[in-house]
Amino acid sequence: MRSSYTFMRIQGIRISVHFTWLFAVAFIALTLSEGFFPAYFSGWSTATYWGTGILASLLLFLSVLVHELAHSFVAQARGLKVEGITLFIFGGVSNMGSEATRARDEFMIAVVGPLTSLVLAALFWALYLATGNGDSPLVAVLFYLGYMNALLAVFNMMPGFPLDGGRVLRSVVWGVTGNLSRATSIAAWVGQAFGWSLVGLGVYQILQGSVAGGLWMAVIGWFLSSIAGANRRGSIREEWFQGVFVDQVMDRDAETVSSGTSVEVMVREYFVQRGIRAALVVEDSRVVGIATLTDVTAVPQDRWAEVRVGEIMSREPLYSVGPDDELGAALRMLAEHNLNQVIVLRDGQLLGLLSRAGVIRYLQYSWGPGDGSG
């Protein structure tokens, strides 16, 4: 069962919703129809409150999508690949195919999101004022969206990684020190502190009687703190690989197989006889996909002879790195997209394959008992 559903593409960017998004829409609609709107706009029917709450909840996530599209468009303009945007229970996230390689690019990509939310807030407030401050559902929705977009801009600019403000902080430290790992570690420490502060504030609100709001804030704080902690640990590991490049670790004899080869032949001659876990699939000397043991398990064994590799291979996204990329950045790509291997290209030409197993072998040979480091 898929956890996310893609419903459209904008400028080549997949727009998806995670199943948890439904819970967020329902929760926000509930709090609006039962609490926020009745408190500020009286005299409506129950159906009107609920209809307005659902509409406002959906439009809020549309605002979040516009916020994320701003990040993605600037990233594309800066030469970065953007795989997609996913809306989920805590908002939205842009899935970058690669990380910024310059502090300046990181700063521009991060800061444009909150600025976009501020522009949306100003737009909704202007429309709200133009309506004459009445008590119709339209006025209520404009009031809510203006308020929430302003709040989103301020919240996202808090200097806690992985919020936009944390990424801005990281870009500044990165630009000053020239050390991305150190900048990530500092921004992540601040992010953890900010996350636990939200947890504390949420607990305080619960004790004051605001159970729903306090619980929601505590969960968000825990979520942010967890991600910041994972990034901090990742930055420490990346320091191990400073000065090490993909070219030093990759497998130059990457196995390739034709898309017309049967699954049976690939399993027997590649996976069994040669002991590999993945093979690059080529058509007319071009890499068009990658076939792995995981892909094979989806095919019943009695059909291996008739099914072609091109039918089961993973076509996209086909992630790649360059031979001159730092190994730490390549490992970050493997971790972010839960990959076991990634192809190595230079000017579109296949040079090899970088795998987790290859990195482990490198560590064993470089830092083994006989390396003199003990």
Secondary structure, DSSP 8 states (H G I E B T S, - for coil): --SEEEEEEETTEEEEEETHHHHHHHHHHHHIIIIIHHHHS-S--HHHHHHHHHHHHHHHHHHHHHHHHHHHHHHHHTT--EEEEEEETTEEEEEESS--SSHHHHHHHHHHHHHHHHHHHHHHHHHHHHTTS--SHHHHHHHHHHHHHHHHHHHHTSS-TTSHHHHHHHHHHHHHH--HHHHHHHHHHHHHHHHHHHHHHHHHHHHTT-HHHHHHHHHHHHHHHHHHHHHHHHHHHHHHTTT-BHHHHSBTT--EEETTSBHHHHIIIIIITS--SEEEEEETTEEEEEEEHHHHHTS-GGGTTTSBHHHHSB-SS--EE-TTSBHHHHHHHHHHTT-SEEEEEETTEEEEEEEHHHHHHHHHHHHSGGGS--
